[in-house]
Amino acid sequence: MPMSPRLLRPRASGAFDPRSIAGLVAWYDMADASTLFQNSDGTTAAVAADDPVGHVRDKSPNARHMTQPTNNARPLLNLSAQNGRSALRFDGTNDFLVNANNFLTGSPVSIAMVAQREANSSVSSVASAGRGGASAPEVTFEATLRNAFLSPNNDVRVSSGNARRNGGASLDAGTSPTTFMIVTGGGATNQNSVNAADGVLLGSLRDAAGNASAFLLNGRIGEVILYSRFLSLSERQALERYLSVKWGIGLTP
């Protein structure tokens, strides 16, 4: 008797892959040890606790890697930071990662991320592009990614998306760190005024003069996924399920 062809097919794993959603421009997964390196040229693996991380490999097909050539400005590898998975620890003083090419200019942006800020820390940026500061008006594009900020009054502003945290409804960190997840449906349709040379940052925002020293993150980044289009509700929900299971974050807003 011939074998049914259905029996020859591998069983579906059911695992979600962010690359299955169209428009992926960059994906930084700090829980994937194969993407983390101590030096900015990506040749020495970061594997031990508190190893400096000067290169994070982009898991999208676009090779938009994040780097930091200055050793004392590199975040440190924090093993088992959340749900048994590693994250990068940014010191809030001078740590940040950068891709010199502003690959997000000129298109809508949707962002999914998992991060943690230290208790009672000041304004912190998780991801940004363009310039800010009191003396320079924020462009539309920058304002969208600043929805991923943790503000002084301890909220997270998200346009067309969701903010979730583990353990409760409030995003107020209080006296202990808060791990949160943000998934946006997208925003910012007019980004042509962004200076492409400023690049994209993790852990900081450029000030009005273009220096990567404003709103430095005092906390951890676990994962950042960027898309150059508006995401549908079903796509946002798929990303939420993926991040919540992976990082152990409840879906109660």
Buried (B, 14 or more C-beta within 10 A) or exposed (E): EEEEEEEEEEEEEEEBEBEEBEBBBBBBBBBBEEBBBBBBEBEEBBEEEEBBBBBBBBBBEEEBBBBBEEEEBBBBBBBEBBBEBBBBBBBBEBBBBBBEEBBBBBBBBBBBBBBBBBEEBEBBBBBBBBBBBEEBEBBBBBBBBBBBBBBEEBEBBBBBBBBBBBEEEEBBBEEEBBBBBBBBBBBBEEBEEBBBEBBBBBBBBBBBEBEBBBBBBBBBBBBBBBBBBBBEEEBBBBBBEBBBEBBBBEBEE
